[in-house]
Amino acid sequence: MRTALDVLLAFVTVYPVVSAAIWIAGGLMFRLWEERPSDRALEPAGGWPGVSILIPAYNEAPVIATSVQAALKSDYPQFEVLVLDDGSTDDTEAAALEAADGDGRFRVLRDPVNRGKAEQLNHGFARARHGLVVVTDADTHMHPHAIRYLVARIELLHRVHQGLADDRRIEEGTSVGSSAHGCLRVMRTAAGARRSGRVPARG
């Protein structure tokens, strides 16, 4: 009985340390092998597709400027930023426009009625110009390299999906098209994908 308790105590003591070491080692390996901003191998074979960044906002005047400026500083070659103003009663729209400082990649889609985040995102998806959409919160500070890492990963998954579909090992209608990174989420819209010619339109 004493031996069993000693083994259990040793396991409880050592396990957190070992698991933490594994997580740290895995994070360092990923950083060294995957997240290298200067590594051009990250670029998809067909080039970087356009991305629409959606920022839903309701009464976010104190923080929206930092979020807009961070998004516009992304090192991604082709993107737009859309603030989805959900009927804010403060100066959210004015603060966002001031932060953008006339940048042609930026738009505010203002709804005079507060309809909720989900409804505004649906509206944003419909108005997005690109087939890939990144959603981020109004109080999130996007890292300049975040979109490149997300798109590189989602394009890799898309190519894997196409390869499996070509081999008929994946059923029609199955999609591989989303990836999460911190407070960001990137997804492929069906309409945008058809516009970009990446997937065939279905009747």
C-alpha positions in Angstrom: 0.0 0.0 0.0 2.8 2.4 0.9 4.6 1.7 -2.4 1.4 2.4 -4.4 1.0 5.8 -2.6 4.7 6.6 -3.2 4.2 5.9 -6.9 1.1 8.0 -7.1 2.8 10.9 -5.2 5.8 10.7 -7.6 3.5 10.7 -10.6 1.5 13.8 -9.3 4.7 15.6 -8.6 6.5 14.8 -11.9 3.6 14.9 -14.4 3.1 18.7 -14.4 6.8 19.4 -14.9 7.2 16.8 -17.7 4.0 17.9 -19.5 5.0 21.6 -19.2 8.4 20.8 -20.6 6.8 18.9 -23.6 4.5 21.9 -24.3 7.4 24.3 -24.2 9.6 22.2 -26.4 6.7 21.8 -28.9 6.1 25.5 -28.9 9.8 26.2 -29.6 9.9 23.7 -32.3 6.8 25.1 -34.0 8.3 28.6 -33.7 11.6 27.6 -35.3 10.2 25.4 -38.0 6.9 26.9 -38.9 6.6 30.6 -37.8 9.5 32.2 -39.7 8.3 35.5 -41.2 11.3 35.5 -43.7 10.5 32.0 -44.9 9.1 32.4 -48.4 8.2 28.7 -48.4 5.1 29.7 -46.4 3.7 31.3 -49.6 1.0 29.1 -51.3 1.9 27.8 -54.7 -0.8 29.9 -56.4 0.2 33.1 -54.5 -1.5 34.9 -51.6 -5.3 35.0 -52.0 -7.2 38.2 -51.0 -8.4 38.4 -47.4 -11.3 40.4 -45.9 -10.8 41.3 -42.2 -14.1 41.8 -40.3 -14.3 43.7 -37.0 -17.7 43.6 -35.5 -18.2 46.5 -33.0 -20.8 47.9 -30.7 -19.9 51.0 -28.6 -16.2 50.3 -29.0 -15.0 53.9 -29.4 -12.3 53.7 -26.7 -10.6 50.7 -28.3 -11.5 50.5 -32.0 -8.7 52.8 -33.2 -6.0 50.4 -31.9 -7.7 47.4 -33.5 -8.1 49.2 -36.9 -4.5 50.4 -37.0 -3.1 47.0 -36.0 -5.1 45.3 -38.8 -4.0 47.9 -41.4 -0.4 47.3 -40.4 -0.6 43.6 -41.5 2.3 42.6 -43.8 -0.2 40.7 -46.0 -0.1 41.8 -49.7 -3.9 41.9 -50.4 -6.6 42.6 -47.8 -9.4 44.9 -46.8 -10.7 45.8 -43.3 -14.4 46.2 -42.6 -15.7 47.5 -39.3 -19.2 46.3 -38.8 -20.8 49.0 -36.6 -23.8 47.3 -34.9 -25.9 50.4 -34.2 -23.3 52.0 -31.8 -24.6 54.9 -29.7 -21.1 56.3 -29.1 -18.4 57.5 -31.6 -17.3 54.1 -32.8 -17.7 54.9 -36.5 -15.9 58.3 -36.2 -13.0 56.7 -34.2 -12.6 53.9 -36.7 -12.6 56.3 -39.7 -10.1 58.6 -38.0 -7.8 55.6 -37.2 -7.9 54.5 -40.8 -6.9 58.0 -42.0 -8.4 57.6 -45.4 -6.8 54.2 -46.2 -8.4 52.8 -49.3 -8.5 49.3 -47.9 -10.8 50.3 -45.1 -14.6 50.6 -44.9 -17.2 51.0 -42.1 -20.5 49.2 -42.6 -22.8 51.0 -40.2 -26.2 49.6 -39.3 -28.4 52.1 -37.4 -30.1 49.2 -35.6 -28.4 47.0 -33.0 -29.0 43.6 -34.5 -26.4 41.5 -32.7 -22.9 40.2 -33.6 -24.1 37.2 -35.6 -26.4 39.3 -37.8 -23.6 41.8 -38.5 -21.1 39.0 -39.4 -23.6 37.6 -41.9 -23.9 41.1 -43.4 -20.1 41.4 -43.4 -19.7 38.0 -45.2 -22.1 39.2 -47.9 -20.2 42.4 -48.4 -16.7 40.9 -48.3 -14.7 41.3 -51.5 -12.4 38.3 -50.9 -13.0 34.6 -50.6 -11.1 34.3 -47.3 -12.4 36.1 -44.3 -10.7 36.8 -41.0 -12.9 37.7 -38.0 -11.3 39.6 -35.1 -12.7 41.5 -32.1 -12.7 45.3 -31.7 -10.3 45.0 -28.7 -7.9 42.6 -30.4 -4.4 43.8 -31.5 -3.6 41.7 -34.6 0.0 40.7 -35.0 1.4 41.9 -38.4 2.3 38.3 -39.5 -1.0 36.7 -38.2 -2.8 36.7 -41.5 0.1 35.1 -43.4 0.4 32.3 -41.0 -3.3 31.6 -41.0 -3.7 31.7 -44.8 -0.6 29.5 -45.3 -2.2 26.9 -43.0 -5.6 27.1 -44.5 -4.3 26.9 -48.0 -2.3 23.8 -47.0 -5.4 22.2 -45.6 -7.3 23.2 -48.8 -4.7 21.4 -51.0 -4.9 18.3 -48.8 -8.7 18.4 -49.1 -8.4 18.6 -52.9 -6.0 15.8 -53.1 -8.2 13.5 -51.0 -11.2 14.5 -53.0 -9.3 13.7 -56.2 -8.6 10.2 -54.7 -12.3 9.9 -53.9 -11.5 9.3 -50.2 -13.6 12.2 -49.0 -17.3 12.6 -49.6 -18.8 15.5 -51.6 -19.8 18.4 -49.4 -17.1 17.9 -46.8 -15.0 21.0 -46.4 -11.6 21.8 -44.8 -11.7 25.5 -44.5 -11.2 27.1 -41.1 -8.3 27.6 -38.6 -8.1 29.4 -35.3 -5.2 31.5 -34.0 -5.7 33.2 -30.7 -8.6 35.7 -31.0 -8.7 35.4 -34.7 -10.6 33.1 -37.0 -10.2 32.6 -40.7 -12.7 30.9 -42.9 -13.5 30.5 -46.6 -16.9 31.8 -47.7 -18.7 29.8 -50.3 -19.6 32.8 -52.4 -16.1 34.2 -52.2 -14.6 30.9 -53.0 -16.7 30.6 -56.2 -15.8 34.2 -57.1 -12.1 33.3 -56.8 -12.5 30.2 -58.8 -11.1 27.9 -56.1 -14.1 25.6 -55.8 -16.7 24.9 -58.4 -20.2 26.3 -57.9 -22.8 23.7 -57.2 -26.4 23.8 -58.2 
